[in-house]
Amino acid sequence: MTVEHRVVFTPSGIEASAPEGSTVLDAARAAGVDIDSVCGGRGLCGRCQVAPIDGQFAKWGLTSAASALSAPGPTELEYRGRRPLETGQRLSCQAAVMGDAVIDVPAKSQVHSPVVRKAIDLGDVVVDPVVTLHYLELGIPDLGDEVSDAERVAGALARDWGLPDVAVPLGALASLSSATTAGKGSVTAVVHTRRTADDAAGNPEIGAGAGLGAVERQVLAVRPGYSDAAYGVAVDVGSTTVAGYLMDLATGEVAATAGRMNPQIRFGEDLMSRVSYAMMNPGGAAELTQAVRSAVNGLADELCETAGVGRTDVCDMVIAGNPIMHHLVLGIDPTPLGAAPFTLAVRNGVWGKAADIGVDLPNAALYVGPCIAGHVGADAVAAMVAEGPHRSPDAQLLVDVGTNAEIVLGDGQRVWAASSPTGPAFEGAQISCGQRATAGAIERIRIDRATLAPRFKVIGCDLWSDNPGFADALGSLEVSGLCGSGIVEVIAEMYLAGIIDHRGVIQGHLAERSPRITADGRTFAYVIQTEPVTLSVTQNDVRAVQLAKAALRAGIDLLIEHAGIEGAVADVRLAGAFGAHISPTHAMVLGLVPDGPIDGVKGVGNAAGAGAARMLVSAAQRAEAERAARDAVKIETATEARFQELFVAAMSFPHETAPTSHLGQAVELPMRPATAGSEGTGRRRAVRRRPQEQ
């Protein structure tokens, strides 16, 4: 007669009845307890570690003693796996149940373990990758056996791991026999699992995955012997920069990060100029594709080299990008996106192999995220997955500020999305002293309200320009221009100091008061410095910023109108490198975002990259991305009658008609003139003073 023992697993509290002599891992699997294992219970991987707990537990009415588990055997005593056996822990695949026991399952031993965060914030995502490793002992076939290596692998996956109907495609067949021979019949299969679209019927988009439908599994590679190295690469392909993350698919830990400039910049600063290049030059689209693919491939190489990871150990790749980058990475002609009706070639997520896009990761699958519409791409969807405007119970505004700003607004029930053509002004282009965010660029600036003298802080130096020792701290570094955050702050500060009025006109009469206001043809300029190079903000610079911010703000206001939201949106998230560094107060002074609680506006960094990383480590996040993209309501600003009206109103600082009650509590705003038509005439305006900010 079989003796049964009670086993309680914590922290889940699941109770199992286990036959004496059965392993803890077997008992856990029978009860549905979440314990990881790659080696199939052979004591090789060390992922199934558990901690037996001694004592009396009135809650469950049992006593757990050290004798409840068998003594460690040779496999545990001689264990030398990559994941060390922690003090007080046992390999659940080797420890046999000999009595009633309480067993704790550490987070790192759980299949769906909480992700380890490093460099990017992945929120509450849990590790559930689409690529998994499975150790198989196939044995050596005998002469006369009429079973192929592929059949033996598929059979072992079904028999030992409960994975039926796993395909072994050509890419895995090439090394199958050599891996089986080298491993003396023992191999590790790298298996990719994909759920096909639940609405696949009638869906013409090959490779699209929209939800939870039929399961398709295939072997990506077969490695000799036991192996537990499985990595993935998440890439955010932006129009200016390409950012990548190498991640351990078993733990969700970020092993390396890297970024580089998008080499397509040589074809044009903004997206439309690159589309124009493709239109005007035979083979132009192919040149653009080759440039961005080389950047992604080089990034993957850099990530692997930094982390000391072999390219063959990278099993998956996820890419997010705006629609034009999305199409160019896939080798799709982007020119239809340059003119109405801005039709995408494919909207849902695309599945394939990294080698399909020229990336030298021979064993890696590929997933390129879904787009919403012609100008709202996979990067916006990835940012949604990271920040959750579609999950938020309250209104949330998510803005990715770039050459083409993407805006998403959720109100707790529905989600609206739009894009606005802001152009490259916020990235330093079209600004006379603008530059990219590199050492020497002014990133913060303040203007004294009385003297109109500026003080500033540059990238690469911790001191402000008016601090003692600034010149020494600066060393050989040259103050060379204004980057995006500096551009926002200087225009906002010029408005707060009365140098420009609410219409954006530089007040020439102030030249009588300060030498920093100088004539510039028929207009005026504000001089930040004269040595070693002259840095000035011209009237044309102010206009370029006005046009960019008005386009962005009009798009935001349009979505708020469609959502029917009254009052302030208390949760505003600015994504991207630019959004991460601008001052929320100055952004509101400029009118980039609507009036609301200042502390409700925050930069969230590379949200698109974080979303791509979430999709890399979680199949559920990919399904969420597909649903979010499909359910979002796209608002086309180019055809909205209200857009132009909203754009004109948004040209003023902070806005022509919108309230500024929250902003007014944070800063002293200049008083508007009593009558119109005063700009540029030399008429002074009353300006309230406020304390200088640090």
C-alpha positions, 0 to 999 in steps of 0.5 A: 500500500502506497503511503501518502504525505501532505506537502504544502508549498509556499508562498502559493499555499497550494497543498499536494498529496505526494506518494512516499519516495516521489520527488518534490518536483513531481509533487509540485507538477502534479499540484500545479505549483510553479517550479522551473526546470530545464534539465527535466529533473536530472539535477543539471540546471539548478533551477528547481531549488526549494527550501524545506521549512521545519516547524509546527504549522497550526494553519495547515495542522502539520509538523514539518521536520528535516526528516520529511525529505530524503538526505542529499544524494550524490547528484546534489552533493556533487552538483556543479551547475551554473546556478549555485545551490543556495545554502539551506536549499535542495534540488526539488528534482532529487529530494524525495518526500518521506513525510509531511512537509512545508516547502518554500519555492523561491521567486527565482525558482518559479517559471513565471518569476518576477523580472529582475530590473536593471537599466530599464523599468519593466514594471510588474511583468513576469517572465514567460518567454516564447523561447524555452530550453528542454534537455533531452536524453535521446540515447544512441540509436541501434542499427536498423532503427528506422527513426530519424533524429528529428523524430526522436527529438519531437518524440522526446519533447512530447514524452518528457515535456508534454509538448506535442507536434513540435516541428523541426524545420530546416534551420535546426536540421542542419546541426541536429545530427552533429549535436546528437553525436557530440552530446552522445545522445543528450541534447538541449532543444531550443523551442519557440512557441507561438500562438496564432491569431484568434482572428486568423480566419480571413486575416490576409496578413501572413505572420500576424499574431493578434491573440490567443489561438492555436499553438505552433511550436518549432525547434530553433536549434539543437545543442549538444549535451546540457545547455541553459544559456538563453538570451534575447535582444530587444531593440527600439529603432528610432529615427535618431537613435537605435537602442538595444537590450540583451536579456536573460530569457530565464530571469528577465535580467538585463545583461547589457545595454547599448545605443548608437545613432541611426545611420539613416540620418545621412539621408535626412534628419526627419522621417519625411526627408528619408521617404523623399529620398526613397521616392527620388532615388532609384534603390533609395529604399534599399539603401535606407533598409541596409543602413538601419539593418547594419545598425541593428546587426552592429548593436546585437554584436556590441551587446553580445560582446559586452556581456560575453554571450555567444551569438548562437545563445541568442534565441529571440529578438523583438523590434519596435519602431515608428511605421517608417522604421518598421517598414524599412527594417522589414525591407518594405517600401515606405513611400506609401507612408509619405502621402495620403492615405498613409497605408501600412503594408502590414499592421499586426505583429510580424514573426520570422527569424532574425536572419530574415532581416540580415541580423547575424543571430543564427538561432534567433526568432524575430518578432516585430511589434504591431502598428496602430496606423500609418503614423502611429507605429510599433514604438507607440504600441510598445510604449503603451505596453510599458506605461499602460494608458489602456490599463489605467483606470483614470485618464492617462496621456502618453506622449513620445516627443520626436520628429513625429510625436506620437500621442496616446490617451486612455480614459479608463475605457477606451484609447485614442491615438494620433501623431503630430508632425513636430519636426526636428526642432526639439532635437536641435535641428532648425535651431541656430545654436541647436545640437544633439545631447552630447558633452558641452550642450546646454541642458538646463538654463535660468534667466534672471528676471531683473538683469536678464543674465542667463546661468546654465548647466551643460552635459558633462559638468556638474556645476552651473555656469555661475558657480565658483570653479565652473571654468576649471570643472569645464576643463577642455569642454566647450559650451557648444550649443543647446540640446532639446531640454535646453531649448525648451527651458530657454524659450520658457525662461525667455517668456517668464522673463518677459524677453518674449511675449505670449505671441513669441515676439522678442521684445526689442525695447529691452535692448535699452535695458540689457546688452543681451537683447541685440538687433538681428536684421529686422528682428531681435535675438537673445545672446546666451554667451559670446565666448568662445562661440556666440550662442543666441536665440533668434526670432526664427528659433522661437518660431521653430519651437512655436510651430513644433509645440503647437503641432504637438499640443493641437494633437493632444487637445484633439484627443482630449476633445474626442475622449470628452475629458473635462478638466485636467489630465492628472497623469501625463507621461513624456517618453523618449530621451527628450521627454526624460530630460525636460523640466515638467514645469518648463514644458507646461510654461511652453504649452507642450502639455495642457495645464494640470498638476505639475507633479503629474507630468513625468519623464518615463525614459525609453518607454518604447524600449521598455515595452519591447523588452517586456514583449521579449520576456513575456508571451502575454505582453505580445498578446496584449500589444496586439490587442492594444494596437487593434483596439486603439482609435486612430485620430487622423490629424491631417483630416480633422477640421478642428486641428488647424484651429487648435494649432493656431491657439496653441502657438501662444505661450503657454496657450491662447485660451486654455486655463493655467491655474495649476501652472500659476500656482507653481510659477509667476506668469507674465501678465497678458497685455490688456489689448492686442497688437502690442507685440514688437512695438516697444510697449512694456508689460507688467511682469510678476516676479518669482524666486529664482529656481535652482 
